[in-house]
Amino acid sequence: MTTTPTDHHRQGTDAASRTTARTVGALFLFSTAAFLVGDALIQEYFSTETGRTGSLVAGVLLQTVCGLAVVGIGLALRRTLGRYSRTLADAYLVTRCLECAAIGAVGIYLLTTKSQFEQYELLIYLFSGIAGLILSFVLLQTGLVPSWLAWLGLVGYGVLLLAIPAGLLDIATLDSDPGMLMYVPGGLFELILPILLIAKGFRPFSVRVAGPGRERMPATSVDV
């Protein structure tokens, strides 16, 4: 059986796409775990009168690593999202960089002042929500993941963005059980998406409507 240059190109593209999917999936899981553990350590420091400085430092470091990981997600997805819209791919990367900058700024504040930054998560979630909406929209338009998952992301990040002013205005206490329900759709998306990407990769790329600045590339076939 002979193979053509086109076959070699398709196989190479498929392998690169699977690698991208697994990388993104791993970074999603890692960043989420690092942020949650870091947040727990920071809250532990401020919840006790004799908080250990080591807990604060470790928490800030873990959240800084989380920030670097989300930038890695933006970089890893830039080419994949750019096949639909380079503008949205760049916007996603920039928003992830701003999220990392916000995490870094909060960390510097906490370490230098040793003072609690009330609801600092809301500042970070602002950029997470915007980035998530961009990602979910492109995933829905391209069919790279099942449509129900893309819709879950749109709903989840939309609710997350609504939760920010609600929390700042004390309309809803997001740390309470009812308030935490607002995190559930987005949390499920950020759990299911990486597992799906690691296990199955992206679906074949199929654009419904061409986006602005779309990068024209041959369609690829990816294991589902």
C-alpha positions as a Python dict, from the first residue, in 0.01 Angstrom:
ca = {
    (1, 'M'): (0, 0, 0),
    (2, 'T'): (145, 338, -100),
    (3, 'T'): (98, 666, 78),
    (4, 'T'): (74, 1004, -89),
    (5, 'P'): (217, 1334, 37),
    (6, 'T'): (-140, 1429, 125),
    (7, 'D'): (-169, 1119, 345),
    (8, 'H'): (155, 1207, 523),
    (9, 'H'): (34, 1563, 574),
    (10, 'R'): (-300, 1446, 714),
    (11, 'Q'): (-134, 1197, 948),
    (12, 'G'): (106, 1463, 1072),
    (13, 'T'): (-178, 1710, 1121),
    (14, 'D'): (-386, 1451, 1306),
    (15, 'A'): (-96, 1370, 1539),
    (16, 'A'): (-34, 1740, 1606),
    (17, 'S'): (-405, 1795, 1675),
    (18, 'R'): (-418, 1505, 1921),
    (19, 'T'): (-107, 1637, 2096),
    (20, 'T'): (-266, 1982, 2121),
    (21, 'A'): (-587, 1835, 2262),
    (22, 'R'): (-403, 1634, 2528),
    (23, 'T'): (-183, 1930, 2619),
    (24, 'V'): (-483, 2159, 2657),
    (25, 'G'): (-671, 1897, 2858),
    (26, 'A'): (-380, 1844, 3095),
    (27, 'L'): (-327, 2218, 3141),
    (28, 'F'): (-697, 2270, 3217),
    (29, 'L'): (-692, 2006, 3490),
    (30, 'F'): (-360, 2124, 3630),
    (31, 'S'): (-458, 2493, 3637),
    (32, 'T'): (-789, 2420, 3809),
    (33, 'A'): (-625, 2202, 4074),
    (34, 'A'): (-345, 2455, 4134),
    (35, 'F'): (-590, 2742, 4175),
    (36, 'L'): (-819, 2554, 4413),
    (37, 'V'): (-536, 2428, 4634),
    (38, 'G'): (-371, 2769, 4627),
    (39, 'D'): (-695, 2940, 4723),
    (40, 'A'): (-745, 2694, 5010),
    (41, 'L'): (-395, 2770, 5145),
    (42, 'I'): (-452, 3145, 5120),
    (43, 'Q'): (-785, 3119, 5299),
    (44, 'E'): (-620, 2901, 5566),
    (45, 'Y'): (-363, 3174, 5630),
    (46, 'F'): (-628, 3442, 5683),
    (47, 'S'): (-874, 3222, 5873),
    (48, 'T'): (-645, 3167, 6171),
    (49, 'E'): (-491, 3424, 6405),
    (50, 'T'): (-153, 3254, 6383),
    (51, 'G'): (-154, 3192, 6009),
    (52, 'R'): (169, 3046, 5880),
    (53, 'T'): (347, 3261, 5623),
    (54, 'G'): (445, 2942, 5444),
    (55, 'S'): (80, 2871, 5366),
    (56, 'L'): (37, 3214, 5210),
    (57, 'V'): (355, 3185, 5005),
    (58, 'A'): (266, 2834, 4886),
    (59, 'G'): (-85, 2946, 4797),
    (60, 'V'): (38, 3243, 4597),
    (61, 'L'): (297, 3029, 4417),
    (62, 'L'): (37, 2770, 4322),
    (63, 'Q'): (-193, 3037, 4187),
    (64, 'T'): (96, 3190, 3993),
    (65, 'V'): (161, 2850, 3837),
    (66, 'C'): (-210, 2838, 3754),
    (67, 'G'): (-176, 3173, 3577),
    (68, 'L'): (114, 3046, 3368),
    (69, 'A'): (-87, 2734, 3284),
    (70, 'V'): (-383, 2932, 3151),
    (71, 'V'): (-146, 3131, 2929),
    (72, 'G'): (-19, 2795, 2808),
    (73, 'I'): (-376, 2697, 2720),
    (74, 'G'): (-415, 3015, 2515),
    (75, 'L'): (-89, 2952, 2332),
    (76, 'A'): (-169, 2585, 2267),
    (77, 'L'): (-513, 2668, 2128),
    (78, 'R'): (-410, 2970, 1921),
    (79, 'R'): (-357, 2780, 1597),
    (80, 'T'): (-660, 2554, 1647),
    (81, 'L'): (-896, 2844, 1722),
    (82, 'G'): (-730, 3050, 1448),
    (83, 'R'): (-863, 2810, 1188),
    (84, 'Y'): (-1202, 2963, 1260),
    (85, 'S'): (-1098, 3318, 1353),
    (86, 'R'): (-752, 3454, 1418),
    (87, 'T'): (-914, 3754, 1581),
    (88, 'L'): (-1095, 3541, 1838),
    (89, 'A'): (-788, 3320, 1885),
    (90, 'D'): (-579, 3627, 1966),
    (91, 'A'): (-855, 3765, 2190),
    (92, 'Y'): (-862, 3436, 2381),
    (93, 'L'): (-486, 3441, 2429),
    (94, 'V'): (-484, 3808, 2538),
    (95, 'T'): (-764, 3744, 2788),
    (96, 'R'): (-574, 3449, 2932),
    (97, 'C'): (-265, 3670, 2965),
    (98, 'L'): (-474, 3932, 3148),
    (99, 'E'): (-602, 3657, 3378),
    (100, 'C'): (-244, 3559, 3455),
    (101, 'A'): (-155, 3925, 3520),
    (102, 'A'): (-452, 3959, 3757),
    (103, 'I'): (-342, 3648, 3948),
    (104, 'G'): (10, 3788, 3972),
    (105, 'A'): (-112, 4129, 4091),
    (106, 'V'): (-329, 3970, 4361),
    (107, 'G'): (-36, 3754, 4472),
    (108, 'I'): (197, 4053, 4502),
    (109, 'Y'): (-65, 4240, 4705),
    (110, 'L'): (-115, 3947, 4941),
    (111, 'L'): (257, 3889, 4997),
    (112, 'T'): (351, 4253, 5044),
    (113, 'T'): (62, 4364, 5265),
    (114, 'K'): (-29, 4037, 5441),
    (115, 'S'): (-383, 4175, 5417),
    (116, 'Q'): (-684, 3989, 5290),
    (117, 'F'): (-814, 4081, 4945),
    (118, 'E'): (-1187, 4029, 4981),
    (119, 'Q'): (-1340, 3831, 4693),
    (120, 'Y'): (-1022, 3853, 4487),
    (121, 'E'): (-1148, 3550, 4297),
    (122, 'L'): (-1410, 3768, 4129),
    (123, 'L'): (-1141, 3975, 3957),
    (124, 'I'): (-981, 3660, 3821),
    (125, 'Y'): (-1316, 3508, 3726),
    (126, 'L'): (-1390, 3816, 3514),
    (127, 'F'): (-1113, 3722, 3273),
    (128, 'S'): (-1185, 3349, 3305),
    (129, 'G'): (-1548, 3411, 3210),
    (130, 'I'): (-1467, 3624, 2907),
    (131, 'A'): (-1206, 3375, 2785),
    (132, 'G'): (-1448, 3087, 2845),
    (133, 'L'): (-1721, 3252, 2638),
    (134, 'I'): (-1480, 3304, 2349),
    (135, 'L'): (-1361, 2943, 2366),
    (136, 'S'): (-1711, 2797, 2396),
    (137, 'F'): (-1838, 3007, 2104),
    (138, 'V'): (-1558, 2892, 1874),
    (139, 'L'): (-1602, 2530, 1983),
    (140, 'L'): (-1974, 2555, 1904),
    (141, 'Q'): (-1911, 2706, 1561),
    (142, 'T'): (-1642, 2460, 1461),
    (143, 'G'): (-1786, 2138, 1604),
    (144, 'L'): (-1452, 2048, 1761),
    (145, 'V'): (-1641, 1914, 2062),
    (146, 'P'): (-2004, 1795, 2100),
    (147, 'S'): (-2245, 2088, 2075),
    (148, 'W'): (-2396, 2014, 2417),
    (149, 'L'): (-2056, 2064, 2576),
    (150, 'A'): (-2001, 2394, 2395),
    (151, 'W'): (-2347, 2510, 2511),
    (152, 'L'): (-2262, 2405, 2866),
    (153, 'G'): (-1957, 2631, 2845),
    (154, 'L'): (-2159, 2924, 2711),
    (155, 'V'): (-2416, 2888, 2987),
    (156, 'G'): (-2157, 2822, 3257),
    (157, 'Y'): (-1935, 3118, 3178),
    (158, 'G'): (-2235, 3343, 3121),
    (159, 'V'): (-2363, 3257, 3468),
    (160, 'L'): (-2014, 3310, 3608),
    (161, 'L'): (-2000, 3662, 3464),
    (162, 'L'): (-2344, 3736, 3610),
    (163, 'A'): (-2221, 3611, 3947),
    (164, 'I'): (-1946, 3874, 3961),
    (165, 'P'): (-2167, 4186, 3998),
    (166, 'A'): (-2405, 3982, 4215),
    (167, 'G'): (-2118, 3906, 4452),
    (168, 'L'): (-1978, 4260, 4450),
    (169, 'L'): (-2320, 4408, 4525),
    (170, 'D'): (-2390, 4145, 4793),
    (171, 'I'): (-2697, 4032, 4600),
    (172, 'A'): (-2570, 3676, 4634),
    (173, 'T'): (-2309, 3534, 4866),
    (174, 'L'): (-2107, 3317, 4633),
    (175, 'D'): (-1931, 3132, 4915),
    (176, 'S'): (-2262, 3001, 5048),
    (177, 'D'): (-2424, 2680, 4924),
    (178, 'P'): (-2692, 2855, 4710),
    (179, 'G'): (-2437, 3099, 4569),
    (180, 'M'): (-2190, 2825, 4483),
    (181, 'L'): (-2449, 2674, 4249),
    (182, 'M'): (-2359, 2954, 4007),
    (183, 'Y'): (-2018, 2792, 3965),
    (184, 'V'): (-2155, 2448, 3879),
    (185, 'P'): (-2213, 2476, 3499),
    (186, 'G'): (-1871, 2630, 3435),
    (187, 'G'): (-1708, 2386, 3673),
    (188, 'L'): (-1861, 2092, 3490),
    (189, 'F'): (-1740, 2230, 3158),
    (190, 'E'): (-1384, 2267, 3288),
    (191, 'L'): (-1395, 1910, 3416),
    (192, 'I'): (-1561, 1737, 3120),
    (193, 'L'): (-1376, 1926, 2844),
    (194, 'P'): (-1020, 1830, 2947),
    (195, 'I'): (-1115, 1469, 3013),
    (196, 'L'): (-1276, 1449, 2668),
    (197, 'L'): (-976, 1612, 2501),
    (198, 'I'): (-729, 1379, 2669),
    (199, 'A'): (-937, 1069, 2594),
    (200, 'K'): (-1065, 1142, 2244),
    (201, 'G'): (-910, 1461, 2109),
    (202, 'F'): (-1087, 1716, 1893),
    (203, 'R'): (-1361, 1624, 1648),
    (204, 'P'): (-1303, 1689, 1276),
    (205, 'F'): (-1299, 2060, 1206),
    (206, 'S'): (-1612, 2183, 1026),
    (207, 'V'): (-1685, 2554, 1016),
    (208, 'R'): (-2049, 2654, 1015),
    (209, 'V'): (-1986, 3021, 946),
    (210, 'A'): (-1645, 3164, 867),
    (211, 'G'): (-1517, 3390, 1139),
    (212, 'P'): (-1321, 3715, 1099),
    (213, 'G'): (-962, 3668, 987),
    (214, 'R'): (-1010, 3297, 943),
    (215, 'E'): (-689, 3108, 873),
    (216, 'R'): (-747, 2888, 572),
    (217, 'M'): (-620, 2538, 638),
    (218, 'P'): (-715, 2195, 509),
    (219, 'A'): (-970, 2006, 714),
    (220, 'T'): (-835, 1735, 938),
    (221, 'S'): (-975, 1414, 1074),
    (222, 'V'): (-927, 1355, 1444),
    (223, 'D'): (-1021, 1053, 1650),
    (224, 'V'): (-1349, 1097, 1838),
}
